[in-house]
Amino acid sequence: MKIVRVLSIFILATLAAAAQNPAPAIFPLRDIRAGMKATGRTVFSSTRIEEFQCEILGVLENAGPKQSIILARLSGGPLAQTGVLQGMSGSPIYIDGRLAGAVALSFPFSKEPIAGIRPIEEMLQNEPIPRRAAGITLDPLQVAAALPPRQELPFGSARLTEIASPFWLSGFTRAAVDHFTPAFRALGLEPVQGVSGGGRPVQPAKPAPPLPGSMISVQLITGDLSVGADGTVTHVDGNRVYAFGHRFLATGDTEMPFARAEVVTLLPSLNSSFKISTPREWLGTITQDRNTAIAGVLGRQASLLPITLNLRSRDLSPRQWSYRFNMIQDRLFTPLLLQLAIFSAIDATERTSGLSTISLNGRLLLDNAPPIPLSNLYASEMGAPQQAAAAIAAPVAAVLSSGFDSLKMRGLELNLEISSDKRQLTLDNLWPSRREVRPGETVEITAVYTGERGVEVSRTARYQVPIGAPAGILYFTATDGPSANLAEFRQFLLTPPRSPDQLKSFLLGLHANNRPYLRVWRIAPSLQVQGENLPAPPSSMAAVLKNTAAPQPNSLVAEILMDPADALFSGSKTIQVEVKE
């Protein structure tokens, strides 16, 4: 009896939920004809859903890969003045009370509000976009190359394009937005600054589910900094939500929180008018970002990356600033957004051109693993903030690109100290204490570095030639952190890590900029096996490993860390010492 009672309660609850969000009947694409009248729903002001009218002009069959587009003329409300608005993406279209599709495409500079409507059948299919295999992102600014192009359909002399989603950035400086705008535009996004409320959505105890025609805001960053994109809900099926009628970031499987949005006003434009809106309350998580729609789950909480960013001015001490925000975890977009946030935070407090030195001290927090320390120094006459932002994003990109499910980030803590000088030391000379050495003996290598205002510092390293070392030339290279990392990174790309431990070992072994390094090597073949270097392997071992190891022309014998300084070391020089029998 108890089981029957439980099942009855479950069935009643399911029926009640269905009654609250009744699924409308579908108007099939095959039955749509030119001249039909339709009704659309969207928000023009606040959160009030209003109706507008549509006249079906025809169907563009096979406009995309096995995709069709319904062409319609919109009217009613403010559309005669604004045309098709950014933010209308996903506005549901009904014919005789049945759902036919969603507003998804438009003609830029069009004199009339002519729109392309995505058939609802295609949105519900939610066809996946082929995704590239996981790999290290060398330059997060080139993320656009990894994504399919935005859909543009030829139509006479104009272009029927996906309606751009208003892409709001709040809390960022103008210079930061300008610097990263080309990267966002390559993704089909038009960043807009200062016209969004940028507020922090609240988490109500029991939010009311959105209705078709409601505005939502998909949030990529939330907190002291905000990045989001707005669109319209097309269809609600239980706890499933479909919106936009086209892709947002084209990331496929994803986790992006979304909130109910309120329209503040409309901004008519000769190019493309748009809605100015602000997020209000959390609703759920977008889990699919596909070619024909985005789809999500109501009530689900997204897994975001908490970030703490503290800045201290060395020139204006003890002034300091702190930012706290949460960011989506995506191997393509997170590194780009992280660079944007760091660059903006520096630009808001310090200059981003001219002499600058930035010291980094932080931690990359991992689940069920010790944190990865982040410590480095960047100095430049131009572009130190860009260097720092890209360098900090690199290990984050490596973890996200690795594909290891067990290697999950749970936070990022960054502390930056900034000064308006260039603390850089350049390698000027390098010499050995002796030109010939025998096994068991020690040779001293001295490097001299020079800086501004006649500053000169020296660093000395001692190397003892091992007993039994073969005769021949031994090379000593004094180098800096970036050069040493480049050598390691080339090997890393040839033989990517095959386990989380190998990746963590690589990240922990990255060379800092505030000390020089002495690399001891020979011209002799070596093998790179699962991220580990095997110098001068026996021929029998080389034969066994030839199909699984990457051959290297040189063998790294040793690496010696020289004393650090509160400055960036740069430059590389190589000398040689002969080992006698």
RODO-2510 file (C-alpha; in nm, 4 decimals, decimal comma):
residues 581
     n   res          X          Y          Z
     1     m     0,0000     0,0000     0,0000
     2     k     0,2837     0,2372     0,0839
     3     i     0,4432     0,1779    -0,2568
     4     v     0,1115     0,2415    -0,4327
     5     r     0,0638     0,5638    -0,2338
     6     v     0,4148     0,6844    -0,3270
     7     l     0,3558     0,6068    -0,6945
     8     s     0,0231     0,7908    -0,6855
     9     i     0,1860     1,0985    -0,5344
    10     f     0,4619     1,0879    -0,7986
    11     i     0,2086     1,0606    -1,0840
    12     l     0,0003     1,3466    -0,9457
    13     a     0,3101     1,5649    -0,9085
    14     t     0,4130     1,4889    -1,2658
    15     l     0,0659     1,5744    -1,3958
    16     a     0,0662     1,8981    -1,1956
    17     a     0,4010     2,0007    -1,3413
    18     a     0,2746     1,9247    -1,6906
    19     a    -0,0347     2,1330    -1,6266
    20     q     0,1791     2,4320    -1,5268
    21     n     0,3880     2,4066    -1,8467
    22     p     0,1596     2,2481    -2,1073
    23     a     0,3514     2,1590    -2,4197
    24     p     0,1915     2,3346    -2,7189
    25     a     0,1101     2,1461    -3,0340
    26     i     0,3702     2,1709    -3,3100
    27     f     0,2854     2,3322    -3,6430
    28     p     0,4902     2,1214    -3,8860
    29     l     0,7180     2,2872    -4,1392
    30     r     0,5621     2,0903    -4,4271
    31     d     0,2269     2,2640    -4,3707
    32     i     0,3585     2,6218    -4,3756
    33     r     0,2538     2,8297    -4,6766
    34     a     0,3138     3,1840    -4,7906
    35     g     0,0455     3,4284    -4,6777
    36     m    -0,0242     3,2564    -4,3450
    37     k    -0,0723     3,4810    -4,0423
    38     a     0,1184     3,4090    -3,7229
    39     t     0,1698     3,5551    -3,3773
    40     g     0,4966     3,6001    -3,1895
    41     r     0,5786     3,6606    -2,8251
    42     t     0,8653     3,8579    -2,6763
    43     v     0,9495     4,1180    -2,4104
    44     f     0,9777     4,4824    -2,5140
    45     s     0,9699     4,6338    -2,1641
    46     s     1,0413     4,5037    -1,8126
    47     t     0,9390     4,1350    -1,7937
    48     r     0,5998     4,1706    -1,9629
    49     i     0,5508     3,9310    -2,2544
    50     e     0,3817     4,1036    -2,5484
    51     e     0,2520     3,9764    -2,8794
    52     f     0,3540     4,0861    -3,2284
    53     q     0,2295     3,9779    -3,5687
    54     c     0,3954     3,7802    -3,8481
    55     e     0,3142     3,7329    -4,2139
    56     i     0,4707     3,4198    -4,3611
    57     l     0,6549     3,5064    -4,6847
    58     g     0,7793     3,1591    -4,7693
    59     v     1,0188     2,8819    -4,6783
    60     l     1,3871     2,8739    -4,7749
    61     e     1,4395     2,5000    -4,8080
    62     n     1,7823     2,3488    -4,7446
    63     a     1,9126     2,6922    -4,6457
    64     g     2,1663     2,5146    -4,4236
    65     p     2,2817     2,1540    -4,3983
    66     k     1,9414     1,9764    -4,4025
    67     q     1,7910     2,2900    -4,2494
    68     s     1,5131     2,5185    -4,3656
    69     i     1,4288     2,8760    -4,2693
    70     i     1,0818     3,0297    -4,2618
    71     l     1,0881     3,3856    -4,3954
    72     a     0,8400     3,6270    -4,2334
    73     r     0,7560     3,9967    -4,2071
    74     l     0,7110     4,1092    -3,8446
    75     s     0,4862     4,3926    -3,7270
    76     g     0,3343     4,5360    -3,4123
    77     g     0,4772     4,6977    -3,1005
    78     p     0,7931     4,9021    -3,1685
    79     l     0,9103     4,6834    -3,4608
    80     a     0,8260     4,9443    -3,7262
    81     q     1,0858     5,1764    -3,5682
    82     t     1,3417     4,9223    -3,4481
    83     g     1,3247     4,6405    -3,6981
    84     v     1,4264     4,2963    -3,5747
    85     l     1,5966     4,3455    -3,2370
    86     q     1,9027     4,1807    -3,0936
    87     g     1,7610     3,9948    -2,7955
    88     m     1,4595     3,8693    -2,9938
    89     s     1,6476     3,5514    -3,0802
    90     g     1,4248     3,2662    -2,9703
    91     s     1,0964     3,4601    -2,9702
    92     p     0,8338     3,1883    -3,0321
    93     i     0,6099     3,2062    -3,3405
    94     y     0,2622     3,0468    -3,3315
    95     i     0,0256     2,9611    -3,6179
    96     d    -0,3304     2,8818    -3,5097
    97     g    -0,2034     2,8425    -3,1535
    98     r     0,0600     2,5854    -3,2511
    99     l     0,4342     2,6476    -3,2152
   100     a     0,6004     2,6848    -3,5558
   101     g     0,9493     2,8081    -3,4625
   102     a     1,1579     3,0920    -3,3262
   103     v     1,2888     3,4219    -3,4600
   104     a     1,6563     3,3495    -3,5299
   105     l     1,7908     3,5409    -3,8332
   106     s     1,7639     3,8877    -3,9825
   107     f     1,8985     4,1194    -4,2530
   108     p     2,1395     4,3897    -4,1268
   109     f     2,0426     4,7428    -4,2413
   110     s     1,7029     4,6161    -4,3593
   111     k     1,4312     4,8832    -4,3928
   112     e     1,1649     4,6340    -4,2882
   113     p     1,1526     4,3847    -3,9995
   114     i     1,2045     4,0753    -4,2144
   115     a     1,3144     3,7767    -4,0044
   116     g     1,4233     3,4184    -4,0531
   117     i     1,2350     3,1752    -3,8294
   118     r     1,3988     2,8523    -3,7141
   119     p     1,1495     2,5626    -3,7375
   120     i     1,0762     2,4194    -3,3929
   121     e     1,1368     2,0647    -3,5160
   122     e     1,5015     2,1514    -3,5795
   123     m     1,5384     2,3193    -3,2397
   124     l     1,4043     2,0144    -3,0571
   125     q     1,6390     1,7842    -3,2465
   126     n     1,9301     1,9918    -3,1152
   127     e     2,1778     1,8407    -3,3603
   128     p     2,5341     1,8324    -3,2217
   129     i     2,8191     2,0305    -3,3729
   130     p     3,1384     1,8286    -3,4313
   131     r     3,3903     1,9294    -3,1664
   132     r     3,7640     1,9277    -3,2000
   133     a     3,9602     1,6862    -2,9889
   134     a     4,0966     1,8149    -2,6609
   135     g     4,4387     1,9729    -2,6867
   136     i     4,6494     2,2518    -2,5477
   137     t     4,5327     2,5943    -2,6642
   138     l     4,8511     2,7741    -2,7655
   139     d     4,6922     3,1172    -2,7946
   140     p     4,3512     3,1693    -2,6347
   141     l     4,3017     3,4764    -2,8561
   142     q     4,2866     3,2410    -3,1577
   143     v     3,9898     3,0514    -3,0145
   144     a     3,7705     3,1553    -3,3110
   145     a     3,9651     2,9251    -3,5415
   146     a     3,8380     2,6256    -3,3441
   147     l     3,4715     2,7102    -3,3989
   148     p     3,2393     2,6761    -3,6977
   149     p     3,1537     3,0043    -3,8704
   150     r     2,8323     3,1885    -3,7975
   151     q     2,5503     3,1009    -4,0330
   152     e     2,5085     3,3493    -4,3186
   153     l     2,2557     3,2708    -4,5911
   154     p     2,2900     3,4485    -4,9301
   155     f     1,9713     3,6243    -5,0335
   156     g     2,0073     3,8674    -5,3221
   157     s     2,2637     4,1349    -5,2409
   158     a     2,2041     4,1081    -4,8658
   159     r     2,2877     3,8442    -4,6066
   160     l     2,0440     3,6646    -4,3830
   161     t     2,2500     3,6197    -4,0659
   162     e     2,1955     3,4858    -3,7197
   163     i     2,0705     3,7633    -3,4945
   164     a     2,3630     3,8644    -3,2755
   165     s     2,3006     3,8038    -2,9067
   166     p     2,3620     4,1243    -2,7083
   167     f     2,6954     4,0437    -2,5411
   168     w     2,7227     4,2592    -2,2297
   169     l     3,0412     4,3325    -2,0390
   170     s     3,0041     4,5102    -1,7039
   171     g     3,2830     4,6189    -1,4731
   172     f     3,5499     4,6231    -1,7460
   173     t     3,7591     4,9153    -1,8680
   174     r     3,7240     5,0595    -2,2151
   175     a     4,0830     4,9652    -2,3052
   176     a     4,0231     4,6016    -2,2068
   177     v     3,7057     4,5810    -2,4151
   178     d     3,8790     4,7407    -2,7166
   179     h     4,1773     4,5063    -2,6853
   180     f     3,9671     4,1881    -2,6857
   181     t     3,6847     4,3000    -2,9162
   182     p     3,8503     4,1571    -3,2345
   183     a     3,8626     3,8129    -3,0716
   184     f     3,4953     3,8318    -2,9707
   185     r     3,3900     3,9621    -3,3133
   186     a     3,5622     3,6654    -3,4746
   187     l     3,3245     3,4501    -3,2700
   188     g     3,0203     3,6397    -3,3993
   189     l     2,9800     3,8363    -3,0746
   190     e     2,9599     4,2142    -3,0548
   191     p     3,0764     4,3267    -2,7077
   192     v     2,8754     4,6133    -2,5609
   193     q     2,9975     4,7964    -2,2522
   194     g     2,8092     5,0047    -2,0003
   195     v     2,4542     4,9474    -2,1288
   196     s     2,3669     4,6472    -1,9149
   197     g     2,2630     4,6557    -1,5537
   198     g     2,5415     4,4088    -1,4807
   199     g     2,3681     4,3274    -1,1554
   200     r     2,4114     4,0124    -0,9551
   201     p     2,1167     3,7775    -1,0036
   202     v     1,9572     3,6579    -0,6813
   203     q     1,8789     3,2984    -0,5965
   204     p     1,5096     3,2799    -0,5021
   205     a     1,3867     2,9887    -0,2930
   206     k     1,1482     2,8724    -0,5649
   207     p     1,1751     3,0740    -0,8872
   208     a     0,8768     3,0741    -1,1189
   209     p     0,9642     2,8937    -1,4421
   210     p     1,0038     3,1170    -1,7487
   211     l     0,7335     3,1289    -2,0115
   212     p     0,7819     3,1200    -2,3887
   213     g     0,8680     3,4758    -2,4863
   214     s     1,0507     3,5524    -2,1587
   215     m     1,3946     3,7154    -2,1690
   216     i     1,6892     3,5232    -2,0250
   217     s     2,0542     3,6148    -1,9758
   218     v     2,3230     3,3474    -2,0137
   219     q     2,6045     3,4400    -1,7750
   220     l     2,9714     3,3638    -1,8500
   221     i     3,1096     3,5683    -1,5588
   222     t     2,9159     3,6820    -1,2537
   223     g     3,0232     3,8818    -0,9498
   224     d     3,2364     4,1966    -0,9399
   225     l     3,2765     4,1479    -1,3161
   226     s     2,9892     4,0395    -1,5400
   227     v     2,9722     3,8953    -1,8902
   228     g     2,6476     3,7694    -2,0375
   229     a     2,4343     3,7379    -2,3472
   230     d     2,0595     3,7827    -2,3731
   231     g     1,7935     3,6074    -2,5747
   232     t     1,4392     3,4778    -2,5597
   233     v     1,2848     3,1512    -2,4433
   234     t     1,1161     2,9583    -2,7227
   235     h     0,9775     2,6503    -2,5519
   236     v     0,9512     2,5052    -2,1998
   237     d     0,8965     2,1306    -2,1640
   238     g     0,8848     2,0342    -1,7966
   239     n     1,2231     2,1387    -1,6635
   240     r     1,3778     2,1656    -2,0114
   241     v     1,4155     2,5076    -2,1752
   242     y     1,4910     2,5843    -2,5414
   243     a     1,5988     2,9334    -2,6499
   244     f     1,7759     3,1583    -2,9039
   245     g     1,6971     2,9550    -3,2194
   246     h     2,0682     2,9512    -3,3050
   247     r     2,3999     2,8841    -3,1362
   248     f     2,5483     3,1140    -2,8737
   249     l     2,9147     3,0108    -2,8421
   250     a     2,8888     2,6808    -3,0340
   251     t     3,0479     2,4870    -2,7481
   252     g     2,8219     2,1799    -2,7693
   253     d     2,7997     2,0189    -2,4261
   254     t     2,8424     2,2995    -2,1754
   255     e     2,7540     2,4380    -1,8334
   256     m     2,6478     2,8031    -1,8344
   257     p     2,4092     2,9463    -1,5738
   258     f     2,1186     3,1536    -1,6978
   259     a     1,8951     3,4058    -1,5253
   260     r     1,5645     3,5746    -1,5883
   261     a     1,6294     3,9139    -1,7517
   262     e     1,4412     4,2413    -1,7383
   263     v     1,4339     4,4749    -2,0389
   264     v     1,5236     4,8314    -1,9364
   265     t     1,4629     4,9920    -2,2752
   266     l     1,5060     4,9443    -2,6504
   267     l     1,7778     5,1146    -2,8529
   268     p     1,6867     5,1659    -3,2223
   269     s     1,9861     5,1542    -3,4567
   270     l     2,0414     5,1862    -3,8312
   271     n     2,2554     4,8725    -3,8182
   272     s     2,0841     4,6465    -3,5663
   273     s     1,8585     4,7625    -3,2833
   274     f     1,8866     4,5850    -2,9505
   275     k     1,7301     4,5414    -2,6093
   276     i     1,9066     4,6845    -2,3044
   277     s     1,8414     4,4456    -2,0195
   278     t     1,9722     4,3285    -1,6839
   279     p     1,9715     3,9841    -1,5145
   280     r     1,7451     3,9428    -1,2117
   281     e     1,7201     3,5869    -1,0720
   282     w     1,8869     3,2544    -1,1391
   283     l     1,6777     2,9968    -1,3225
   284     g     1,9041     2,7077    -1,4182
   285     t     2,1899     2,5941    -1,6415
   286     i     2,2362     2,5825    -2,0181
   287     t     2,3673     2,2336    -2,0966
   288     q     2,3598     2,2325    -2,4784
   289     d     2,4840     2,5020    -2,7177
   290     r     2,4125     2,3684    -3,0644
   291     n     2,3643     2,4924    -3,4187
   292     t     1,9870     2,5377    -3,3993
   293     a     1,9293     2,6321    -3,0341
   294     i     2,0586     2,6437    -2,6824
   295     a     1,8906     2,4176    -2,4277
   296     g     1,9056     2,3990    -2,0515
   297     v     1,7645     2,2565    -1,7312
   298     l     1,5639     2,4599    -1,4805
   299     g     1,6827     2,4474    -1,1198
   300     r     2,0241     2,3017    -1,2028
   301     q     2,3309     2,4762    -1,0593
   302     a     2,6267     2,5229    -1,2926
   303     s     2,9794     2,4295    -1,1884
   304     l     3,1671     2,7605    -1,2013
   305     l     3,5279     2,8519    -1,1253
   306     p     3,5568     3,0901    -0,8263
   307     i     3,8328     3,3468    -0,8845
   308     t     3,9880     3,5907    -0,6390
   309     l     4,2032     3,8655    -0,7905
   310     n     4,3938     4,1007    -0,5590
   311     l     4,6060     4,3896    -0,6884
   312     r     4,8503     4,6048    -0,4969
   313     s     5,0248     4,9127    -0,6285
   314     r     5,3923     4,9349    -0,5440
   315     d     5,3883     5,3028    -0,6380
   316     l     5,0722     5,3938    -0,4452
   317     s     5,1275     5,1627    -0,1471
   318     p     4,9379     5,0652     0,0579
   319     r     4,6541     5,0987    -0,1964
   320     q     4,5062     4,7678    -0,3095
   321     w     4,2002     4,6399    -0,4927
   322     s     4,0144     4,3102    -0,4781
   323     y     3,7831     4,1373    -0,7274
   324     r     3,5758     3,8255    -0,6683
   325     f     3,3847     3,6594    -0,9489
   326     n     3,2787     3,3213    -1,0857
   327     m     3,3524     3,2061    -1,4398
   328     i     3,2344     2,9221    -1,6635
   329     q     3,4756     2,6324    -1,7133
   330     d     3,5252     2,5893    -2,0863
   331     r     3,8522     2,4939    -2,2526
   332     l     3,8086     2,7515    -2,5298
   333     f     3,6422     3,0490    -2,3626
   334     t     3,7678     3,0421    -2,0037
   335     p     4,1293     3,1347    -2,0977
   336     l     4,0028     3,4228    -2,3134
   337     l     3,7657     3,5534    -2,0443
   338     l     4,0356     3,5180    -1,7781
   339     q     4,2761     3,7300    -1,9841
   340     l     4,0035     3,9912    -2,0284
   341     a     3,9403     4,0054    -1,6520
   342     i     4,3094     4,0317    -1,5570
   343     f     4,3874     4,2938    -1,8210
   344     s     4,0871     4,5035    -1,7147
   345     a     4,1745     4,4834    -1,3441
   346     i     4,5293     4,6036    -1,4141
   347     d     4,4106     4,8748    -1,6511
   348     a     4,1618     5,0026    -1,3917
   349     t     4,4390     5,0705    -1,1396
   350     e     4,7642     5,1054    -1,3355
   351     r     4,8766     5,2064    -1,6820
   352     t     4,8883     4,9346    -1,9462
   353     s     5,1508     5,1016    -2,1683
   354     g     5,4975     5,2229    -2,0839
   355     l     5,7385     5,0796    -1,8278
   356     s     5,5748     4,8218    -1,6044
   357     t     5,6672     4,5299    -1,3795
   358     i     5,4086     4,2826    -1,2500
   359     s     5,4776     4,0259    -0,9789
   360     l     5,2452     3,7264    -0,9531
   361     n     5,1826     3,5069    -0,6519
   362     g     4,8855     3,2731    -0,6554
   363     r     4,7449     2,9210    -0,6539
   364     l     4,5435     2,7012    -0,8868
   365     l     4,3210     2,4950    -0,6566
   366     l     4,2344     2,1390    -0,7596
   367     d     3,9877     1,8835    -0,6297
   368     n     4,1507     1,6024    -0,4310
   369     a     4,5014     1,7260    -0,5110
   370     p     4,7511     1,9798    -0,3733
   371     p     4,7259     2,3264    -0,5321
   372     i     4,9567     2,4270    -0,8144
   373     p     5,1524     2,7389    -0,7105
   374     l     5,1655     3,0284    -0,9537
   375     s     5,4640     3,2573    -0,9036
   376     n     5,6259     3,4725    -1,1693
   377     l     5,7373     3,8202    -1,2710
   378     y     5,6738     4,0150    -1,5926
   379     a     5,8487     4,3339    -1,7061
   380     s     5,8234     4,5262    -2,0302
   381     e     5,8345     4,8705    -2,1856
   382     m     5,5054     4,7927    -2,3611
   383     g     5,2545     4,5168    -2,2938
   384     a     5,3425     4,3753    -1,9508
   385     p     4,9702     4,3397    -1,8604
   386     q     4,9066     4,1447    -2,1811
   387     q     5,2045     3,9191    -2,1038
   388     a     5,0878     3,8570    -1,7492
   389     a     4,7276     3,7891    -1,8525
   390     a     4,8290     3,5381    -2,1220
   391     a     5,0816     3,3626    -1,8962
   392     i     4,8308     3,3244    -1,6115
   393     a     4,5692     3,1851    -1,8512
   394     a     4,8096     2,9242    -1,9932
   395     p     4,8029     2,6703    -1,7039
   396     v     4,4257     2,7118    -1,6759
   397     a     4,3964     2,6333    -2,0481
   398     a     4,6236     2,3309    -2,0037
   399     v     4,4072     2,1825    -1,7282
   400     l     4,0809     2,2462    -1,9142
   401     s     4,2227     2,1121    -2,2416
   402     s     4,3690     1,7963    -2,0887
   403     g     4,0455     1,5988    -2,0929
   404     f     4,1247     1,4378    -1,7566
   405     d     3,7964     1,4160    -1,5636
   406     s     3,9820     1,3627    -1,2360
   407     l     4,1768     1,6882    -1,2804
   408     k     3,9114     1,9437    -1,1905
   409     m     3,9710     2,3012    -1,0803
   410     r     3,7884     2,4320    -0,7746
   411     g     3,9322     2,7837    -0,7568
   412     l     4,1943     3,0337    -0,8667
   413     e     4,3676     3,2771    -0,6334
   414     l     4,5767     3,5559    -0,7890
   415     n     4,7780     3,8274    -0,6146
   416     l     4,9445     4,0868    -0,8359
   417     e     5,1868     4,3617    -0,7357
   418     i     5,2403     4,6312    -0,9988
   419     s     5,5028     4,9029    -1,0339
   420     s     5,5757     5,1594    -1,3056
   421     d     5,9375     5,0619    -1,3650
   422     k     6,1092     4,7946    -1,5706
   423     r     6,3016     4,5577    -1,3458
   424     q     6,4762     4,3564    -1,6139
   425     l     6,8280     4,2104    -1,6303
   426     t     6,9766     4,1068    -1,9655
   427     l     7,2489     3,8451    -2,0082
   428     d     7,5728     4,0199    -2,1100
   429     n     7,8485     3,7605    -2,0726
   430     l     7,9054     3,3949    -1,9848
   431     w     8,2290     3,2079    -1,9132
   432     p     8,3568     2,8848    -1,7496
   433     s     8,6231     2,8556    -1,4809
   434     r     8,8049     2,6052    -1,7043
   435     r     8,7865     2,4847    -2,0626
   436     e     8,8795     2,1239    -1,9909
   437     v     8,7505     1,8983    -1,7162
   438     r     8,7701     1,5306    -1,6217
   439     p     8,4990     1,3049    -1,4749
   440     g     8,4598     1,3764    -1,1035
   441     e     8,5876     1,7342    -1,1336
   442     t     8,3820     2,0542    -1,0932
   443     v     8,3466     2,3455    -1,3302
   444     e     8,2042     2,6865    -1,2372
   445     i     7,9938     2,8808    -1,4868
   446     t     7,9520     3,2565    -1,4324
   447     a     7,6842     3,4679    -1,5979
   448     v     7,6824     3,8492    -1,5860
   449     y     7,3576     4,0440    -1,6286
   450     t     7,3132     4,4159    -1,6841
   451     g     7,0119     4,6392    -1,6237
   452     e     6,9078     5,0018    -1,6400
   453     r     7,1177     5,2772    -1,4809
   454     g     7,4350     5,0666    -1,5061
   455     v     7,3122     4,7862    -1,2776
   456     e     7,5284     4,4725    -1,3037
   457     v     7,4738     4,1408    -1,1257
   458     s     7,6431     3,8035    -1,1600
   459     r     7,5251     3,4482    -1,1007
   460     t     7,7476     3,1427    -1,0586
   461     a     7,6584     2,7743    -1,0866
   462     r     7,8761     2,4709    -1,0148
   463     y     7,8541     2,1454    -1,2021
   464     q     8,0383     1,8272    -1,1129
   465     v     8,1000     1,5986    -1,4083
   466     p     7,9784     1,2508    -1,3065
   467     i     8,2253     0,9656    -1,2703
   468     g     8,2152     0,7604    -1,5861
   469     a     8,0930     1,0476    -1,8050
   470     p     8,1982     0,9955    -2,1693
   471     a     8,4634     1,2143    -2,3236
   472     g     8,3550     1,4881    -2,5580
   473     i     8,2035     1,8335    -2,5660
   474     l     7,9697     1,9370    -2,2865
   475     y     7,7501     2,2405    -2,3539
   476     f     7,6369     2,4911    -2,0890
   477     t     7,3473     2,7221    -2,1782
   478     a     7,2476     3,0061    -1,9471
   479     t     6,8887     3,0872    -2,0308
   480     d     6,5760     3,2552    -1,8984
   481     g     6,2389     3,1203    -1,7918
   482     p     6,0439     3,1721    -2,1175
   483     s     6,3194     3,0146    -2,3287
   484     a     6,3432     2,7139    -2,0965
   485     n     5,9651     2,6772    -2,0973
   486     l     5,9594     2,6908    -2,4766
   487     a     6,1992     2,3983    -2,4970
   488     e     5,9883     2,1998    -2,2518
   489     f     5,6645     2,2985    -2,4215
   490     r     5,7835     2,1707    -2,7607
   491     q     5,8451     1,8294    -2,6069
   492     f     5,5117     1,8548    -2,4258
   493     l     5,3281     1,9057    -2,7590
   494     l     5,5098     1,6106    -2,9194
   495     t     5,4173     1,3775    -2,6346
   496     p     5,1148     1,5155    -2,4460
   497     p     5,0665     1,3966    -2,0870
   498     r     4,8937     1,0637    -2,0524
   499     s     4,7906     1,1025    -1,6917
   500     p     4,6876     1,3803    -1,4529
   501     d     5,0119     1,3321    -1,2611
   502     q     5,2189     1,3977    -1,5737
   503     l     5,0274     1,7168    -1,6436
   504     k     5,0654     1,8373    -1,2838
   505     s     5,4366     1,7561    -1,3001
   506     f     5,4689     1,9646    -1,6171
   507     l     5,2870     2,2612    -1,4639
   508     l     5,4902     2,2417    -1,1426
   509     g     5,8087     2,2328    -1,3499
   510     l     5,7420     2,5546    -1,5417
   511     h     6,0284     2,8009    -1,5085
   512     a     5,9753     3,1381    -1,3434
   513     n     6,1105     3,4598    -1,4967
   514     n     6,2814     3,5901    -1,1830
   515     r     6,5855     3,3611    -1,1973
   516     p     6,8297     3,2320    -1,4630
   517     y     6,8806     2,8639    -1,5434
   518     l     7,1900     2,6712    -1,6496
   519     r     7,1131     2,3786    -1,8795
   520     v     7,3849     2,1189    -1,9310
   521     w     7,3541     1,9095    -2,2473
   522     r     7,5299     1,7017    -2,5092
   523     i     7,4786     1,6495    -2,8811
   524     a     7,3484     1,2952    -2,8510
   525     p     7,0137     1,1351    -2,9300
   526     s     6,7573     1,0977    -2,6531
   527     l     6,3976     0,9804    -2,6227
   528     q     6,0900     1,1525    -2,4855
   529     v     5,8717     0,8838    -2,3244
   530     q     5,5369     0,9811    -2,1673
   531     g     5,6697     1,3256    -2,0822
   532     e     5,9992     1,1954    -1,9383
   533     n     6,3395     1,2570    -2,1014
   534     l     6,5748     0,9575    -2,1409
   535     p     6,9229     1,0832    -2,2409
   536     a     7,1451     0,8565    -2,4546
   537     p     6,9366     0,5375    -2,4131
   538     p     7,1013     0,2017    -2,4950
   539     s     7,0364     0,0819    -2,8500
   540     s     6,8314    -0,2124    -2,7221
   541     m     6,5999     0,0229    -2,5272
   542     a     6,5755     0,2622    -2,8219
   543     a     6,4672    -0,0249    -3,0468
   544     v     6,1910    -0,1279    -2,8040
   545     l     6,0627     0,2288    -2,7553
   546     k     6,0946     0,3550    -3,1128
   547     n     5,7184     0,3341    -3,1782
   548     t     5,6073     0,5009    -2,8532
   549     a     5,8812     0,7598    -2,7921
   550     a     5,9678     1,0895    -2,9590
   551     p     6,3357     1,1115    -3,0638
   552     q     6,5281     1,4249    -2,9616
   553     p     6,8532     1,5474    -3,1246
   554     n     7,0133     1,6520    -2,7932
   555     s     7,0344     1,5040    -2,4460
   556     l     6,9683     1,7282    -2,1457
   557     v     7,2136     1,6129    -1,8796
   558     a     7,1230     1,8507    -1,5970
   559     e     6,9522     2,1780    -1,5147
   560     i     7,0760     2,4073    -1,2361
   561     l     6,8686     2,6851    -1,0835
   562     m     7,0664     3,0030    -1,0231
   563     d     6,9793     3,2506    -0,7477
   564     p     6,6637     3,4574    -0,8076
   565     a     6,6198     3,8353    -0,7842
   566     d     6,3363     4,0865    -0,7777
   567     a     6,3730     4,1313    -1,1527
   568     l     6,3102     3,9549    -1,4812
   569     f     6,6112     3,7724    -1,6288
   570     s     6,6341     3,7567    -2,0088
   571     g     6,8763     3,6294    -2,2721
   572     s     7,0521     3,3050    -2,3591
   573     k     7,4168     3,2201    -2,4306
   574     t     7,5964     2,8865    -2,4754
   575     i     7,9574     2,7913    -2,4048
   576     q     8,1330     2,4563    -2,4246
   577     v     8,3731     2,2640    -2,2051
   578     e     8,5618     1,9549    -2,3169
   579     v     8,5448     1,6447    -2,1012
   580     k     8,8793     1,4581    -2,1092
   581     e     8,9248     1,0898    -2,0335
***
